[in-house]
Amino acid sequence: MATGRTPAEFTAALRAREQLIGYWSLLDSPVAAERLARLGYDYLAFDAQHGLFGYQGMLNNLLATDTKGSTAVGIVRVEANDPTHIGKALDAGATAVIVPLIDNAQDAADAVAAVRYPPLGRRSYGPMRAQLRIGPHPADTHAQTAVLAMIETADGLADVEAICATDGLDGIYVGPSDLRLALGAATSTDPSVQQEFEQALTRISKAAEAAGIAAGIHNADGTSAAHRLTQGYTFATVACDLIHLEQAAAGHLSAARQAGEAR
């Protein structure tokens, strides 16, 4: 089994554009998170924007990720580009934050400022749980935590080169569902904009490469994640526990019914 990285090692690998693979979680289930963290993933991403948990759930799942045998660090997609949401995720022990709905370079700069302590930013000092694993001194914290800007809107795509060039930004993260809708799709999986979607993904990965920052993307399955890692993306997330639970249960139900009908 793969061995886990410390937060410092994970952040260094991310910034070095090493290939990393993670898993996305929507459910408030620390027991599930503890098991997922032992599978070999480099990170578990907990979705505080659309996920089915509040602050206590986020904290408990980060705690579960850090238990014995874990190969993963915990990262959080925060609710909004807001210093309070970002600070609470970091204080709870997140190694990185994914910040949604970044439309321009100023939005990206605001996200960076929320992650860094003064004089580099405006994060309020109160690391609570984080001081046990990350930091606690500001310089150490800055070396060990990462900030990732989501590219998922029409404005964000239009300004992606400037966003990627933002000082202090560690990487970008593509939200494919919203990006596809931003390109005119009728649904989050509408294939009618596939050509435009693929062109956008190429532009985004090239902008990150030119800026020397990490490029990540959300994926429905491992095969898709592997494909994107061959296209210039440096980290890829497989999503997600809620959908995969449903898919696995449906598959077993179908198999059981077929076996029963064959008797």
JOJOMO-V775845 format. One record per residue. RES is the residue in one small letter. SS is DSSP state (hx for helix, st for strand, lp for the rest). PHI is phi in degrees with one decimal (NA if undefined). D_LAST is the distance of its C-alpha to the last C-alpha in Angstrom with 1 decimal. Layout:
BEGIN
res=RES ss=SS phi=PHI d_last=D_LAST
res=RES ss=SS phi=PHI d_last=D_LAST
END
This chain:
BEGIN
res=m ss=lp phi=NA d_last=41.1
res=a ss=lp phi=-64.9 d_last=43.7
res=t ss=lp phi=-96.6 d_last=46.6
res=g ss=lp phi=-77.8 d_last=47.5
res=r ss=lp phi=-94.5 d_last=50.7
res=t ss=lp phi=-72.4 d_last=53.3
res=p ss=hx phi=-53.5 d_last=54.1
res=a ss=hx phi=-63.1 d_last=57.2
res=e ss=hx phi=-68.9 d_last=55.3
res=f ss=hx phi=-62.0 d_last=52.6
res=t ss=hx phi=-63.7 d_last=55.3
res=a ss=hx phi=-63.3 d_last=57.3
res=a ss=hx phi=-65.7 d_last=54.3
res=l ss=hx phi=-60.2 d_last=53.5
res=r ss=hx phi=-67.9 d_last=57.2
res=a ss=lp phi=-83.1 d_last=57.2
res=r ss=lp phi=62.8 d_last=54.4
res=e ss=lp phi=-73.3 d_last=52.1
res=q ss=lp phi=-77.0 d_last=48.5
res=l ss=st phi=-131.7 d_last=46.6
res=i ss=st phi=-128.0 d_last=43.0
res=g ss=st phi=-128.8 d_last=42.0
res=y ss=st phi=-130.1 d_last=39.2
res=w ss=st phi=-102.8 d_last=39.5
res=s ss=st phi=-126.1 d_last=38.9
res=l ss=lp phi=-108.8 d_last=38.8
res=l ss=lp phi=-91.0 d_last=37.5
res=d ss=lp phi=-87.1 d_last=39.8
res=s ss=lp phi=-140.2 d_last=38.0
res=p ss=hx phi=-58.2 d_last=40.3
res=v ss=hx phi=-63.3 d_last=37.7
res=a ss=hx phi=-65.6 d_last=35.6
res=a ss=hx phi=-60.4 d_last=38.9
res=e ss=hx phi=-60.9 d_last=39.7
res=r ss=hx phi=-72.6 d_last=36.5
res=l ss=hx phi=-62.0 d_last=36.8
res=a ss=lp phi=-68.1 d_last=40.4
res=r ss=lp phi=-94.7 d_last=39.5
res=l ss=lp phi=-82.2 d_last=37.3
res=g ss=lp phi=118.8 d_last=40.3
res=y ss=lp phi=-64.6 d_last=41.1
res=d ss=lp phi=-79.7 d_last=44.8
res=y ss=st phi=-153.9 d_last=44.8
res=l ss=st phi=-111.8 d_last=42.7
res=a ss=st phi=-106.3 d_last=43.9
res=f ss=st phi=-102.3 d_last=43.8
res=d ss=st phi=-93.2 d_last=44.1
res=a ss=lp phi=-84.3 d_last=46.7
res=q ss=lp phi=-84.7 d_last=47.1
res=h ss=lp phi=-114.8 d_last=43.7
res=g ss=lp phi=-70.9 d_last=41.9
res=l ss=lp phi=-98.8 d_last=40.9
res=f ss=lp phi=-155.6 d_last=43.5
res=g ss=lp phi=-104.2 d_last=47.3
res=y ss=hx phi=-61.6 d_last=50.0
res=q ss=hx phi=-62.2 d_last=48.7
res=g ss=hx phi=-64.5 d_last=45.2
res=m ss=hx phi=-59.1 d_last=46.8
res=l ss=hx phi=-60.3 d_last=48.9
res=n ss=hx phi=-63.8 d_last=46.1
res=n ss=hx phi=-72.0 d_last=43.9
res=l ss=hx phi=-65.8 d_last=46.9
res=l ss=hx phi=-60.1 d_last=47.6
res=a ss=hx phi=-64.7 d_last=44.0
res=t ss=hx phi=-66.4 d_last=44.3
res=d ss=lp phi=-92.6 d_last=47.4
res=t ss=lp phi=-79.5 d_last=45.9
res=k ss=lp phi=-55.1 d_last=45.9
res=g ss=lp phi=91.9 d_last=43.8
res=s ss=lp phi=-69.7 d_last=43.8
res=t ss=lp phi=-102.7 d_last=44.4
res=a ss=lp phi=-116.2 d_last=44.9
res=v ss=st phi=-99.9 d_last=47.7
res=g ss=st phi=-99.6 d_last=47.1
res=i ss=st phi=-125.2 d_last=48.4
res=v ss=st phi=-133.8 d_last=48.4
res=r ss=st phi=-85.3 d_last=48.4
res=v ss=lp phi=-77.9 d_last=51.0
res=e ss=lp phi=-68.2 d_last=51.1
res=a ss=lp phi=-162.6 d_last=54.2
res=n ss=lp phi=-78.2 d_last=57.1
res=d ss=lp phi=-139.4 d_last=59.1
res=p ss=hx phi=-57.8 d_last=61.0
res=t ss=hx phi=-67.8 d_last=59.6
res=h ss=hx phi=-62.6 d_last=55.9
res=i ss=hx phi=-66.0 d_last=56.6
res=g ss=hx phi=-63.6 d_last=58.7
res=k ss=hx phi=-65.6 d_last=56.3
res=a ss=hx phi=-63.9 d_last=53.5
res=l ss=hx phi=-69.1 d_last=55.9
res=d ss=hx phi=-61.9 d_last=57.3
res=a ss=lp phi=-76.3 d_last=53.8
res=g ss=lp phi=113.3 d_last=53.5
res=a ss=lp phi=-65.7 d_last=51.9
res=t ss=lp phi=-78.7 d_last=52.9
res=a ss=st phi=-147.6 d_last=52.8
res=v ss=st phi=-120.6 d_last=52.6
res=i ss=st phi=-102.6 d_last=51.1
res=v ss=st phi=-106.0 d_last=53.3
res=p ss=lp phi=-79.1 d_last=51.8
res=l ss=lp phi=54.2 d_last=53.6
res=i ss=lp phi=-86.3 d_last=56.4
res=d ss=lp phi=-98.4 d_last=58.3
res=n ss=lp phi=-159.8 d_last=61.4
res=a ss=hx phi=-64.6 d_last=63.4
res=q ss=hx phi=-66.3 d_last=64.9
res=d ss=hx phi=-58.6 d_last=61.5
res=a ss=hx phi=-64.4 d_last=60.7
res=a ss=hx phi=-63.3 d_last=64.1
res=d ss=hx phi=-63.8 d_last=63.5
res=a ss=hx phi=-64.2 d_last=60.1
res=v ss=hx phi=-60.8 d_last=61.9
res=a ss=hx phi=-62.0 d_last=64.7
res=a ss=hx phi=-71.2 d_last=62.3
res=v ss=hx phi=-90.9 d_last=60.9
res=r ss=lp phi=-101.7 d_last=64.3
res=y ss=st phi=-75.7 d_last=66.9
res=p ss=lp phi=-58.8 d_last=70.5
res=p ss=lp phi=-88.3 d_last=72.5
res=l ss=lp phi=-79.7 d_last=69.6
res=g ss=lp phi=-156.9 d_last=67.7
res=r ss=lp phi=-136.2 d_last=67.3
res=r ss=st phi=-67.1 d_last=64.6
res=s ss=lp phi=-77.9 d_last=65.7
res=y ss=lp phi=-81.8 d_last=65.9
res=g ss=lp phi=179.5 d_last=63.6
res=p ss=lp phi=-68.1 d_last=60.9
res=m ss=hx phi=41.9 d_last=59.8
res=r ss=hx phi=-69.2 d_last=56.6
res=a ss=hx phi=-58.5 d_last=57.2
res=q ss=hx phi=-65.0 d_last=60.4
res=l ss=hx phi=-75.9 d_last=58.4
res=r ss=lp phi=-129.4 d_last=56.8
res=i ss=lp phi=-128.2 d_last=58.5
res=g ss=lp phi=88.0 d_last=62.2
res=p ss=lp phi=-87.8 d_last=63.8
res=h ss=lp phi=-71.6 d_last=66.9
res=p ss=hx phi=-51.0 d_last=66.8
res=a ss=hx phi=-62.2 d_last=67.4
res=d ss=hx phi=-67.0 d_last=64.5
res=t ss=hx phi=-60.8 d_last=62.2
res=h ss=hx phi=-63.3 d_last=63.1
res=a ss=hx phi=-73.9 d_last=62.2
res=q ss=hx phi=-109.3 d_last=58.9
res=t ss=lp phi=-120.1 d_last=57.4
res=a ss=st phi=-125.2 d_last=56.4
res=v ss=st phi=-124.5 d_last=56.4
res=l ss=st phi=-123.0 d_last=54.1
res=a ss=st phi=-99.5 d_last=54.7
res=m ss=st phi=-79.3 d_last=51.8
res=i ss=st phi=-107.2 d_last=52.3
res=e ss=lp phi=-152.2 d_last=50.3
res=t ss=lp phi=-119.0 d_last=52.9
res=a ss=hx phi=-61.6 d_last=55.0
res=d ss=hx phi=-66.8 d_last=58.1
res=g ss=hx phi=-63.2 d_last=56.7
res=l ss=hx phi=-64.7 d_last=55.8
res=a ss=hx phi=-63.5 d_last=59.2
res=d ss=lp phi=-110.9 d_last=60.9
res=v ss=hx phi=-62.3 d_last=58.6
res=e ss=hx phi=-64.7 d_last=61.3
res=a ss=hx phi=-69.0 d_last=63.6
res=i ss=hx phi=-60.8 d_last=60.9
res=c ss=hx phi=-63.9 d_last=60.0
res=a ss=lp phi=-84.4 d_last=63.7
res=t ss=lp phi=-62.8 d_last=64.1
res=d ss=lp phi=-61.7 d_last=65.9
res=g ss=lp phi=90.8 d_last=63.7
res=l ss=lp phi=-75.2 d_last=60.4
res=d ss=lp phi=-92.1 d_last=57.9
res=g ss=st phi=-179.5 d_last=55.3
res=i ss=st phi=-120.9 d_last=53.4
res=y ss=st phi=-141.3 d_last=49.8
res=v ss=st phi=-83.2 d_last=48.1
res=g ss=lp phi=-97.0 d_last=46.1
res=p ss=hx phi=-65.3 d_last=44.2
res=s ss=hx phi=-65.1 d_last=42.9
res=d ss=hx phi=-66.9 d_last=46.4
res=l ss=hx phi=-64.2 d_last=48.0
res=r ss=hx phi=-62.5 d_last=45.8
res=l ss=hx phi=-63.3 d_last=46.7
res=a ss=hx phi=-64.2 d_last=50.3
res=l ss=lp phi=-87.4 d_last=50.2
res=g ss=lp phi=105.0 d_last=49.3
res=a ss=lp phi=-68.2 d_last=45.5
res=a ss=lp phi=-79.7 d_last=43.8
res=t ss=lp phi=-138.0 d_last=41.1
res=s ss=lp phi=-71.0 d_last=40.8
res=t ss=lp phi=-123.1 d_last=38.6
res=d ss=lp phi=-56.4 d_last=40.4
res=p ss=hx phi=-78.5 d_last=40.6
res=s ss=hx phi=-67.5 d_last=43.7
res=v ss=hx phi=-109.1 d_last=46.0
res=q ss=hx phi=-58.5 d_last=44.4
res=q ss=hx phi=-63.2 d_last=47.6
res=e ss=hx phi=-64.4 d_last=49.8
res=f ss=hx phi=-63.3 d_last=47.5
res=e ss=hx phi=-64.9 d_last=47.5
res=q ss=hx phi=-63.8 d_last=51.3
res=a ss=hx phi=-64.4 d_last=51.6
res=l ss=hx phi=-63.5 d_last=49.6
res=t ss=hx phi=-65.2 d_last=51.9
res=r ss=hx phi=-59.9 d_last=55.0
res=i ss=hx phi=-65.3 d_last=53.9
res=s ss=hx phi=-65.4 d_last=53.1
res=k ss=hx phi=-68.9 d_last=56.4
res=a ss=hx phi=-64.3 d_last=58.3
res=a ss=hx phi=-66.1 d_last=57.0
res=e ss=hx phi=-61.3 d_last=57.7
res=a ss=hx phi=-61.9 d_last=61.3
res=a ss=hx phi=-85.2 d_last=61.8
res=g ss=lp phi=75.3 d_last=60.5
res=i ss=lp phi=-114.4 d_last=57.9
res=a ss=st phi=-71.5 d_last=54.2
res=a ss=st phi=-127.9 d_last=51.7
res=g ss=st phi=-119.1 d_last=48.3
res=i ss=st phi=-153.8 d_last=45.5
res=h ss=st phi=-84.5 d_last=42.3
res=n ss=st phi=-138.8 d_last=39.0
res=a ss=lp phi=-76.7 d_last=35.5
res=d ss=lp phi=-157.7 d_last=34.1
res=g ss=hx phi=-66.4 d_last=35.3
res=t ss=hx phi=-63.2 d_last=35.3
res=s ss=hx phi=-65.4 d_last=37.6
res=a ss=hx phi=-61.9 d_last=39.8
res=a ss=hx phi=-61.0 d_last=40.2
res=h ss=hx phi=-62.4 d_last=41.3
res=r ss=hx phi=-66.8 d_last=43.9
res=l ss=hx phi=-68.8 d_last=45.3
res=t ss=lp phi=-87.7 d_last=46.2
res=q ss=lp phi=-107.2 d_last=48.0
res=g ss=lp phi=102.7 d_last=50.7
res=y ss=lp phi=-81.2 d_last=48.9
res=t ss=lp phi=-101.7 d_last=49.6
res=f ss=st phi=-143.8 d_last=47.1
res=a ss=st phi=-141.9 d_last=43.7
res=t ss=st phi=-108.6 d_last=41.4
res=v ss=st phi=-97.2 d_last=37.6
res=a ss=lp phi=-127.3 d_last=36.5
res=c ss=lp phi=-148.3 d_last=35.2
res=d ss=hx phi=-61.3 d_last=33.5
res=l ss=hx phi=-63.1 d_last=32.5
res=i ss=hx phi=-66.9 d_last=30.9
res=h ss=hx phi=-68.7 d_last=29.2
res=l ss=hx phi=-61.9 d_last=27.8
res=e ss=hx phi=-63.9 d_last=26.3
res=q ss=hx phi=-63.1 d_last=25.0
res=a ss=hx phi=-65.6 d_last=23.4
res=a ss=hx phi=-63.9 d_last=21.8
res=a ss=hx phi=-64.0 d_last=20.5
res=g ss=hx phi=-63.7 d_last=19.0
res=h ss=hx phi=-66.9 d_last=17.1
res=l ss=hx phi=-62.7 d_last=15.9
res=s ss=hx phi=-62.5 d_last=14.7
res=a ss=hx phi=-64.3 d_last=12.9
res=a ss=hx phi=-67.4 d_last=11.2
res=r ss=hx phi=-68.0 d_last=10.2
res=q ss=hx phi=-63.9 d_last=9.0
res=a ss=hx phi=-65.0 d_last=6.8
res=g ss=hx phi=-67.3 d_last=5.6
res=e ss=hx phi=-71.5 d_last=5.5
res=a ss=lp phi=-79.4 d_last=3.8
res=r ss=lp phi=-75.4 d_last=0.0
END
